[in-house]
């Protein structure tokens, strides 16, 4: 009995395996197998791209930069006595930033002024001599050679006074440079020196940037550079542009040439920092108002936003072709397209999640 069981058990296992194989390969099993969804055409609703006259907006990116950005130099040599500017401090033009030890400069200014007074006295005496010599010469009481020497002495003393006055102005300027003042309204970005340090005329003491006067720098793609001009309206904001919440300005400068490396055009617009509460250095999204013209128009639902880039699905030869597009403006349920599709092409009316590049459609 034991040997019979050993023979039957393998036989039973073989029968079960054979039965399973027959069932899997049967026509009924093949009929109930799940089809491959990748091979199934996708049912979509399509529309034809049409041309419509819409306001055109060119989307751009850029930066707010200070109109003035200076490393304020000492302008004189001396030891720092005091610093009145701190990082982040708002200053007005003419406000004191740093004071240097001006004792030597003050003494030099006083000496130069004293030389001016000496030169004035000498000129006064020489002028009187010249007047007397002139009267005597007219009466024949003095020789012409002596008279000419007296007149030359007058001219010499006049020149000496002018030189002394110039030296006095220079000394006063050096004394004034001992007090370093803000050259324009702005905010202190960095203070480079401290009390007790010695600085030279070219030593930077404070980094100062203008906070109220800024400019918006934008880059325009080469294909749109020909449509940009001074006076066009530009809207900008940090983050997404929303109608009614964007700041507005106008273009004040258009670059003369495209930049060699990036092949784009730099344009600028003035920004009043008092009305735009954004710090210099802010990255902004912007859009530039172009002239009205017919644009390709697609349904707003046809757009799919991926990583900030708008895309549509074009139906071509029975398959989907995913394209990046440049949107001018979304108005209601339609979107104007600057670049990416042309009138007459067919696009999917609603960009659902099942759509993918290269998929067959029906």
C-alpha positions as CSV (number, residue, x, y, z in Angstrom):
1,X,0.0,0.0,0.0
2,X,2.8,2.4,0.8
3,X,4.4,1.9,-2.6
4,X,1.0,2.6,-4.4
5,X,0.6,5.9,-2.6
6,X,4.0,7.0,-3.7
7,X,3.0,6.4,-7.3
8,X,-0.5,8.0,-7.1
9,X,0.6,11.3,-5.5
10,X,2.9,12.3,-8.4
11,X,0.3,11.2,-10.9
12,X,-2.3,13.3,-9.2
13,X,0.0,16.4,-9.2
14,X,0.7,15.9,-12.8
15,X,-3.0,15.8,-13.6
16,X,-3.6,19.0,-11.7
17,X,-0.8,20.8,-13.6
18,X,-2.0,19.5,-17.0
19,X,-5.5,20.6,-16.1
20,X,-4.3,24.1,-15.2
21,X,-2.4,24.4,-18.4
22,X,-5.3,23.4,-20.5
23,X,-7.6,25.9,-18.7
24,X,-5.2,28.8,-19.2
25,X,-4.7,28.1,-22.9
26,X,-8.4,27.6,-23.6
27,X,-10.2,30.0,-26.0
28,X,-12.6,31.0,-23.2
29,X,-9.7,32.1,-21.0
30,X,-8.2,34.1,-23.9
31,X,-11.5,35.8,-24.5
32,X,-11.8,36.9,-20.9
33,X,-8.2,38.3,-20.7
34,X,-8.0,42.1,-20.0
35,X,-6.9,44.0,-23.1
36,X,-3.9,46.4,-23.1
37,X,-5.2,49.9,-22.3
38,X,-2.2,51.6,-24.0
39,X,-3.4,50.2,-27.4
40,X,-6.9,51.6,-27.0
41,X,-7.6,54.9,-28.8
42,X,-8.7,57.8,-26.6
43,X,-12.1,59.4,-27.2
44,X,-11.7,63.2,-27.3
45,X,-13.6,66.3,-28.2
46,X,-11.8,68.5,-30.6
47,X,-12.1,72.1,-31.8
48,X,-10.4,73.9,-34.7
49,X,-8.1,76.8,-33.9
50,X,-9.5,80.0,-35.2
51,X,-8.1,83.6,-35.5
52,X,-9.6,86.4,-33.4
53,X,-8.7,90.0,-32.8
54,X,-7.6,90.1,-29.1
55,X,-5.3,92.4,-27.0
56,X,-1.9,90.9,-27.2
57,X,0.3,90.5,-24.0
58,X,3.8,89.2,-24.2
59,X,4.7,87.3,-21.0
60,X,8.1,88.1,-19.6
61,X,10.3,87.7,-16.5
62,X,12.6,90.2,-14.9
63,X,14.1,91.8,-11.9
64,X,13.7,94.9,-9.9
65,X,17.1,96.6,-9.5
66,X,18.0,99.8,-7.7
67,X,18.4,102.8,-9.9
68,X,21.5,103.7,-7.9
69,X,23.9,101.2,-6.3
70,X,27.1,102.7,-5.0
71,X,30.1,101.7,-2.9
72,X,30.6,105.1,-1.2
73,X,34.3,105.9,-1.0
74,X,35.9,107.9,1.7
75,X,37.3,110.5,-0.6
76,X,40.0,111.5,2.0
77,X,42.6,109.8,4.2
78,X,42.2,109.6,7.9
79,X,41.2,107.7,11.0
80,X,37.5,106.9,11.5
81,X,36.1,108.7,14.5
82,X,32.4,107.7,14.2
83,X,30.0,105.8,12.0
84,X,26.4,106.9,12.0
85,X,25.1,104.5,9.3
86,X,23.9,101.0,10.1
87,X,22.7,98.2,7.8
88,X,19.1,98.7,6.8
89,X,19.0,102.3,7.7
90,X,17.2,104.7,5.5
91,X,19.2,107.9,4.7
92,X,18.5,111.1,2.8
93,X,20.9,112.8,0.4
94,X,23.5,114.7,2.5
95,X,23.0,112.7,5.7
96,X,26.2,112.0,7.6
97,X,27.4,108.4,7.1
98,X,31.0,108.5,8.6
99,X,33.2,111.0,10.3
100,X,37.0,111.0,10.0
101,X,39.6,112.7,12.2
102,X,39.8,116.2,10.6
103,X,42.2,117.9,12.9
104,X,45.1,118.0,10.3
105,X,42.7,119.0,7.5
106,X,41.3,121.8,9.7
107,X,44.7,123.1,10.4
108,X,45.6,123.0,6.8
109,X,42.4,124.9,5.9
110,X,43.2,127.6,8.5
111,X,46.8,128.0,7.1
112,X,45.5,128.2,3.6
113,X,43.0,130.9,4.6
114,X,45.8,132.8,6.3
115,X,47.8,132.8,3.1
116,X,44.8,134.2,1.3
117,X,44.8,137.1,3.8
118,X,48.5,137.7,3.3
119,X,48.1,137.7,-0.5
120,X,45.2,140.2,-0.2
121,X,47.4,142.6,1.8
122,X,50.2,142.3,-0.7
123,X,47.9,142.9,-3.5
124,X,46.4,146.0,-1.8
125,X,49.9,147.4,-1.3
126,X,51.0,146.6,-4.8
127,X,47.8,148.2,-6.3
128,X,48.6,151.4,-4.4
129,X,52.2,151.4,-5.8
130,X,50.9,150.9,-9.3
131,X,48.5,153.8,-9.0
132,X,51.3,156.1,-7.7
133,X,53.7,154.9,-10.4
134,X,51.1,155.5,-13.1
135,X,50.6,159.1,-11.9
136,X,54.3,159.8,-11.8
137,X,54.9,158.2,-15.2
138,X,52.3,160.5,-16.7
139,X,54.1,163.5,-15.2
140,X,57.5,162.3,-16.3
141,X,58.6,161.7,-12.8
142,X,59.5,158.0,-13.3
143,X,61.3,156.1,-16.0
144,X,59.3,153.7,-18.2
145,X,61.4,150.7,-17.1
146,X,60.7,151.4,-13.4
147,X,57.0,151.9,-14.2
148,X,56.8,148.6,-16.0
149,X,58.5,146.8,-13.1
150,X,55.9,148.2,-10.8
151,X,53.0,147.1,-13.0
152,X,54.6,143.6,-13.3
153,X,54.7,143.4,-9.5
154,X,51.0,144.2,-9.4
155,X,50.2,141.4,-11.8
156,X,52.4,139.0,-9.8
157,X,50.6,139.7,-6.5
158,X,47.2,139.2,-8.3
159,X,48.3,135.8,-9.4
160,X,49.6,135.0,-5.9
161,X,46.2,135.8,-4.5
162,X,44.5,133.6,-7.0
163,X,46.8,130.7,-6.1
164,X,46.3,131.2,-2.4
165,X,42.5,131.2,-2.9
166,X,42.7,128.0,-4.9
167,X,44.8,126.4,-2.2
168,X,42.2,127.5,0.4
169,X,39.4,126.0,-1.6
170,X,41.3,122.7,-1.9
171,X,42.0,122.7,1.9
172,X,38.3,123.4,2.6
173,X,37.3,120.6,0.3
174,X,39.7,118.2,2.1
175,X,38.2,119.3,5.4
176,X,34.7,118.7,4.1
177,X,35.7,115.2,3.0
178,X,36.4,114.4,6.6
179,X,32.6,114.1,6.9
180,X,31.3,111.4,4.4
181,X,27.7,112.1,3.4
182,X,25.1,110.1,1.4
183,X,25.2,111.0,-2.3
184,X,21.5,110.1,-2.8
185,X,18.4,108.9,-0.9
186,X,18.6,105.2,-0.2
187,X,19.1,102.4,2.3
188,X,22.4,101.2,3.7
189,X,23.1,97.7,2.4
190,X,26.5,97.3,4.2
191,X,28.9,99.2,6.4
192,X,32.5,98.2,5.7
193,X,34.4,100.1,8.4
194,X,34.4,100.8,12.1
195,X,35.6,103.5,14.4
196,X,39.4,103.5,14.9
197,X,40.2,102.2,11.4
198,X,42.3,104.2,9.0
199,X,41.0,104.7,5.5
200,X,42.4,106.1,2.2
201,X,40.6,108.2,-0.4
202,X,39.5,105.1,-2.4
203,X,38.5,103.0,0.6
204,X,34.8,101.9,0.4
205,X,33.0,102.8,3.6
206,X,29.3,102.1,3.0
207,X,27.3,100.2,0.3
208,X,24.2,102.3,-0.5
209,X,21.3,101.5,-2.8
210,X,18.4,103.6,-3.8
211,X,15.1,102.2,-2.4
212,X,12.6,104.7,-3.8
213,X,14.0,104.9,-7.3
214,X,14.1,101.5,-9.0
215,X,14.0,100.1,-12.5
216,X,12.4,97.0,-13.9
217,X,14.8,95.0,-16.2
218,X,13.1,92.5,-18.5
219,X,14.4,90.2,-21.3
220,X,12.5,89.9,-24.5
221,X,12.9,86.9,-26.8
222,X,14.5,87.6,-30.2
223,X,11.4,86.7,-32.1
224,X,9.4,89.5,-30.3
225,X,12.1,92.1,-30.1
226,X,10.8,93.9,-33.2
227,X,7.4,94.7,-31.5
228,X,8.9,96.4,-28.4
229,X,9.2,100.2,-28.2
230,X,9.4,102.9,-25.6
231,X,6.1,103.9,-24.0
232,X,4.4,100.5,-24.0
233,X,2.5,99.4,-20.9
234,X,4.0,96.6,-18.8
235,X,2.3,94.9,-15.8
236,X,4.3,93.0,-13.2
237,X,3.9,91.2,-9.9
238,X,5.7,88.8,-7.6
239,X,4.2,85.4,-8.4
240,X,1.2,84.9,-10.6
241,X,-0.2,87.9,-12.5
242,X,-3.8,88.6,-11.5
243,X,-5.9,91.3,-13.2
244,X,-6.4,94.3,-10.9
245,X,-3.5,93.3,-8.6
246,X,-0.5,93.9,-10.8
247,X,1.7,97.0,-10.7
248,X,1.9,99.1,-13.9
249,X,4.6,101.1,-15.6
250,X,5.8,102.0,-19.0
251,X,8.9,101.1,-21.0
252,X,11.6,103.8,-20.8
253,X,14.5,102.1,-22.5
254,X,14.9,99.5,-25.2
255,X,18.3,97.9,-25.7
256,X,20.1,98.7,-29.0
257,X,21.1,95.1,-29.8
258,X,20.4,91.5,-28.8
259,X,22.8,90.0,-26.2
260,X,25.2,87.7,-27.9
261,X,25.0,84.8,-25.4
262,X,21.3,84.6,-24.7
263,X,20.0,86.2,-28.0
264,X,17.5,88.3,-26.2
265,X,16.8,92.0,-25.8
266,X,17.0,93.9,-22.5
267,X,14.3,96.6,-21.8
268,X,13.8,98.8,-18.8
269,X,11.0,100.6,-17.1
270,X,11.2,103.1,-14.2
271,X,9.5,102.1,-10.9
272,X,8.6,104.4,-8.0
273,X,9.5,102.5,-4.8
274,X,7.1,104.6,-2.8
275,X,4.2,103.2,-4.8
276,X,5.6,99.6,-5.3
277,X,6.4,98.1,-1.9
278,X,8.8,95.5,-3.3
279,X,12.5,95.3,-2.3
280,X,15.2,95.8,-4.9
281,X,16.3,92.4,-6.2
282,X,12.8,91.0,-6.4
283,X,12.1,88.5,-9.2
284,X,8.9,89.3,-11.0
285,X,6.6,88.0,-13.7
286,X,5.5,90.6,-16.2
287,X,3.5,91.0,-19.4
288,X,4.0,93.6,-22.1
289,X,1.1,95.1,-23.9
290,X,1.6,94.7,-27.7
291,X,-0.4,96.1,-30.5
292,X,-3.8,94.5,-31.2
293,X,-3.7,91.8,-33.9
294,X,-5.5,88.6,-34.9
295,X,-4.3,85.7,-32.7
296,X,-4.9,82.0,-32.8
297,X,-7.6,81.2,-30.2
298,X,-8.2,78.0,-28.3
299,X,-10.6,77.1,-25.4
300,X,-9.2,78.0,-22.0
301,X,-9.8,74.4,-20.9
302,X,-7.5,73.2,-23.7
303,X,-4.5,74.5,-21.8
304,X,-2.6,72.3,-19.5
305,X,-0.1,74.0,-17.1
306,X,3.0,71.9,-16.3
307,X,5.8,73.5,-14.2
308,X,4.6,76.9,-15.2
309,X,4.5,76.1,-19.0
310,X,1.3,76.1,-20.9
311,X,0.7,73.2,-23.3
312,X,-2.1,72.0,-25.7
313,X,-2.7,68.7,-27.4
314,X,-2.9,69.0,-31.2
315,X,-4.6,66.1,-33.2
316,X,-2.4,65.2,-36.1
317,X,-2.7,62.1,-38.2
318,X,-5.0,60.4,-35.7
319,X,-2.6,60.9,-32.8
320,X,-2.0,63.5,-30.1
321,X,0.9,65.9,-30.3
322,X,1.7,67.8,-27.1
323,X,3.0,71.3,-27.8
324,X,4.3,74.1,-25.6
325,X,2.5,77.4,-26.3
326,X,3.0,81.0,-25.4
327,X,-0.3,82.4,-24.0
328,X,-1.1,86.1,-24.6
329,X,-4.2,86.4,-22.4
330,X,-7.0,84.3,-21.1
331,X,-10.3,86.1,-21.6
332,X,-13.4,84.3,-20.3
333,X,-13.4,80.8,-21.8
334,X,-10.9,81.4,-24.6
335,X,-7.1,81.9,-24.6
336,X,-5.1,83.9,-27.2
337,X,-1.9,82.1,-28.3
338,X,1.2,84.0,-29.4
339,X,3.2,81.0,-30.5
340,X,2.7,77.3,-30.7
341,X,-0.4,76.7,-32.8
342,X,-1.8,78.2,-36.0
343,X,-5.3,78.8,-37.2
344,X,-6.9,75.8,-38.8
345,X,-5.1,73.2,-36.7
346,X,-7.2,70.9,-34.5
347,X,-6.7,70.7,-30.7
348,X,-8.4,68.8,-27.9
349,X,-11.0,71.0,-26.3
350,X,-10.4,69.9,-22.8
351,X,-6.9,68.8,-21.6
352,X,-7.8,65.9,-19.2
353,X,-5.3,63.9,-17.3
354,X,-5.6,60.9,-19.6
355,X,-4.1,62.7,-22.5
356,X,-0.5,62.0,-23.4
357,X,1.8,62.7,-26.3
358,X,1.6,60.2,-29.1
359,X,-1.7,58.5,-28.0
360,X,-4.1,57.4,-30.7
361,X,-7.5,59.2,-30.7
362,X,-10.9,58.4,-32.1
